[in-house]
Amino acid sequence: TAAKLRAAAGLAHLDGGKYKLTALKLTNMKLEIGKENNQPVMKNIHPDELLFGEVIAPHDIATYGGLCALATFDRQELASKVMEEVAFKQFLELVPDTREIISHFYHSRYSQCLAIMDKIKGDLLLDIHFSRHVEKLYTMIRNKALVQYFTPFASVSMATMAEAFSTTVQDLQAELAELIMKKEIKARIDSHNKIIYARYADAEVSTFHRALQTGKEYERQTTALLLRLDLIRNDLSIKANRVPGPPRGDRDED
């Protein structure tokens, strides 16, 4: 069935480390047990009745799809494909921890989000399909949370930020430094005062300088053109002086 194919494709993408494709496939799954009048039947059913149960368990769809979506979807995608997607929300109801992780992340409650992630990490590391992806996905989600936390501010106290992420200022500084080097955060760190400052490219100044340079070039070309027209109008021209050489017959022969 189509449901089994989507489930199998989701697992295949997960195995290949293609997390966004995994999320797209699994968040598109539906709780359906059959059709009536060629229309899918959508209702609350026992997980054992699902058509794709032979391929993947429904609570795994919620966990794999939810965490992969959290790591790779932007805020708009997370809202439309996860938070507001009625079909996928039915899966999330089967796994309250995953549902709460996504909700806390979406509403910028990062400390609560990461605390629940830590709580379920041991079980995920024992999962036959998901275990080797846990560390990478957890790092992606944490880095994304750090970026989203900092983005609205011009400057942030690292002590405040460390408290929000349940870590030390020293460890947070190392994380932020790595994100800055990867260009995931445009910022600079004041190590002495423990403050991180945003670096904004001044678009207005940059545009002004480009416009000024273009104007100067246009003025130079226009002046040169007017001078040339003036010379032509007055029948004036400048010819290069030729340096006379020796008579052709007087040249030394080799």
N, C-alpha and C positions, 0 to 999 in steps of 0.2 A: 504494500500500500504506500501511498504518498507519505503518510506519517512515519512509517518505518524507514523510508529513504531519507527523509529529512533528519531523522535521528541518527542514522548511520553516517550521513554526510557531516553532521555536527561532530561526531566522535572522530571521524577521519581528519577534519580540520584541527581538532584539539590535539590529536596525535602529532600533526605536523607543525604545531606551534602557531597556527593561524588563528589567533584568539578572536579577532573581530569577526571573521567568517563563522567561527564557532558560535559566537553570540548571536549573529544574525540568523543562523539556522535554528538554534534552540529557542530563542525568544519568539520564533514564528510557529512553534509547536502549539497544538490545540488539544484540549481534552475532549476527544470524540471516540465513541464506541461503535459507530456505524452510521447508516444513512436511512432517512425516511423520505420517500419521494425525491430521491437523488440529492437531498440536502443533508449536510452534516448535523448530527445530533449533538448539541452542546448542553451538558448538564453535570451536576455534581455526581460523580461516580466513584466507585472503589478503584484504587490504582491497579488492582489485578485485572480489571476489565479493559484496560487500555489496549488499543491495537498495537502500539509500539513497545509494549512491555517486554517482548522477547529481546529487544535491542538495547534498551536503556530504561532504568527505573525512573519514574516521574520525579522523585525527589532529587535525582541526579541532574535531570534537566534543569530544575530550579537552581541548583548549586553551580553546575558548570556554566550554564547560560548566564546566571546572575553575576557571578564573579568575573567572567570574561567580558561581559557588558560593562561592568564597573571599571575595568582596566582600560577599555578601548573606546567606549562611546563618549561623545561629547555630551554636554548637559542637555541639549535639545533631543538628541537621540535617546538618552537615558529616560527622559520624560515620556516621549512618545512610544518607544518600543518596549519599555519595562514598567515604569510607574503607572502609565495610563493604559497599558495594553491589557484588556480584560482577560484574554485567553491565558497570557503568561502569568497574570496575577493569581490565577487558579493554581498554577504550579507552586508559586511562592507561598501560598497558604499551607502547603504541605511541609515547608521548611521555614519555620518562623525565624530562625537565626539569620538565614540568608535574606529574608524579607527585611529584617531589622537593619542589617548591614547596609543594604541599598538605601533604605529610608534615611538612616543617620547620615550617610555620605551625601545624599542629595540635598539634605537640609543643613549641610555644613557642620554636623555634630561629629567631628572627626575622632575625638577621643572615645566616644561610645562605639563608633564604627570599628575602630582598630581594636578595641577591647574584645568585642565579640569575635572578630577575625582571629585574634590570638586564642580565644576559647575553643574554636572549632578546628584550629590548625592541626592538632594531633590526629583527629579523625581523617582529615583530608590527606595527610601524609601516608595513611594506610589505604587510601583509595587506589584501586588497581589502574584506573584510567587517569586520575588527576594528580597523583602524588608527585610526579616529576615536574609538574608545572606550578606547584604551589609557591615555591620561593620566588620565581620570576613574576608571577601574577601578583603576589603580595607586595613585591617591590614596586611594580608598576602602579598599583592602587595607592600605595603610600606616597610615592613621588607625585602622583596626580593630585592627591589631597594637599600636599605641601604647596604645590603650584597654585591651586585654587584658593587656598587660604591666604596666600600672600598677594595675589593679583590685584585685589581692590585697593591696596594701600600704597602710599608713597614711602612709608617706612614702618617697620614693625620691630618691637622689642623681642629679641630672641628668647628672653626669659618667659615672656607671655606665650610665645609660640611653642616653646618647649613644653610648657604646662598643658597647652591644648593638645599636644601630641604625646603626652605621657613619656617624655624623654628628658635627657639632660641637655643643657645649653651646649656643652662640648660636642656631644654626639649630633645634635641638631646642626651645629655649625659645619661639621664635616659633611652631612647630608646636603646642606644648602650649597656648600662649595662645589660639590660634585655636580649638582644640578646647574649651577652657573657655568661650570666648565663645559657641560654638555649643551649649553645655550637653551636650556628648558626654562630658566628664569633669567630675566634681564635685570640684574641687581649687582650691588657691591656690598661687602660685609665690613662693618666697622668692628674689628676684633676687640678694640679697647673698650668701647662702650656697649658692645654686644647688641648692635642694631643693624638690621639689614635695610638698605635703601634701594628703591627701585631706580632703574636707569631708563629714562624715556628718551627715545629719539625725538629731537625737536623738529617735527615735520614742518612747522611754519617757517623756522629759520632756514632750514635746508631748501625749502621751496623758494624762499626769497632770494637766496644766494644764486640758485640756478636761474631764476628769472633775471636777476641783475647781470649775470654773465652773458645770458642770451641777448639782452638788450645792448650790452657793450659790443658784442660781436656784430649785431645788426647795424649799429651806428658806424662801426669801422668799415663794413662792407658798403654801406650807403655813401659814406664820404669818399671812398675810393672810386665808386661808380660815378658820382657827380664830378669828381676831378677828371676822370677819363672823358666824360661827355663834354666838359668845358674845353679840354685840349682838342678834341675832335672839332668842336664848333669853331675854334679859332685857328684851325688848320695847323696845329702845333704838334710836333712829335719829337721824341728824344731818341737819337740813334747812338748806339755804342761806338766809341772811337775804335778804329782798326789800327793796330800797330803794324806799320809797314815792315815787311820782311825783306831779305836780300833778293836781288834780281834772280829770276829763275836760273839764268845761265851761270850765275856766280856761285851757286851752291856747291859745296864740296861734295865730291863724289866718294863714295866708300871704296 
